[in-house]
Amino acid sequence: MAERSSIVTGGGGGIGRATSMGLAAKGFDVVVVDLNGEAARGTVGAVEEAGGVAVAVEADVTDDAAVAAYVRECEERFGRVDAFFNNAAYEGAIAPIPDYPLDEFDRTMAVNVRGVFLGLRHVIPAMRRRGGGAIVNVSSQAGLRGVPELSAYSASKHAVIGLTRAAALENVREGISVNTVCPGPTDTRMMRAIEETVERQGGDPSGFAERIPIGRYGRPEEIAALVVWLLAEAPAFLTGAVLPIDGGMTVP
């Protein structure tokens, strides 16, 4: 039985992979969940090469049965769920609200809100069974302010903050901390996809990084360092927090 075990959704991507590696370095066994099974297995390989223990689960986080299954996999394989990084996300379309495709709006809300909700819905009972745990949800700097032409993404990330605060208060006497991190633009697949979409639409994404006060995109390892600290080391008194990590983008 693992000393400590964790679940990372979106674990095949940049921030998810870096967090899986960081948790494994802290002694956690890791259930790596991703819609892309090959990407999840790639993260497992990286964890194992570094001496850690991990297992890949291919799952759609919007599917209630699939979410229940990845939580069950963690409990059955490792005996418990100590830490949960509720990280899977989708950027959606880039368009003004009157032109925003309804199917893209629905998909964005499904992954970013329903997916986070379902993760909480199934992980919280598992953590209560073991007597506590730590959860980190992923919002965004777009969850702290409006972002033009990313209305669905921004709305969904605002919703993650609301879910975090509600879950934190519901579980504050259960030994379960629930916090959220709000990354700024980070050098991941998502930012590359946004840049490519902007270019296809005739825009110029070359100045994106220059608009960040620090002058560059974040690195996945930087976001992961905060997440791992919250899951592995943060004091229990820290719950319901909304923590920007955005190179100064949302400083008033």
Secondary structure, DSSP 8 states (H G I E B T S, - for coil): --SEEEEEETTTSHHHHHHHHHHHHTTEEEEEEESSHHHHHHHHHHHHHTT--EEEEE--TT-HHHHHHHHHHHHHHHS---EEEE----------GGG--HHHHHHHHIIIIIHHHHHHHHHHHHHHHHT-EEEEEE--GGGTS--TT-HHHHHHHHHHHHHHHHHHHHTTTTTEEEEEEEE-SBSSHHHHHHHHHHHHTT--GGGTGGGSTTSS-B-HHHHHHHHHHHHHT--TT--S-EEEESTTTT--
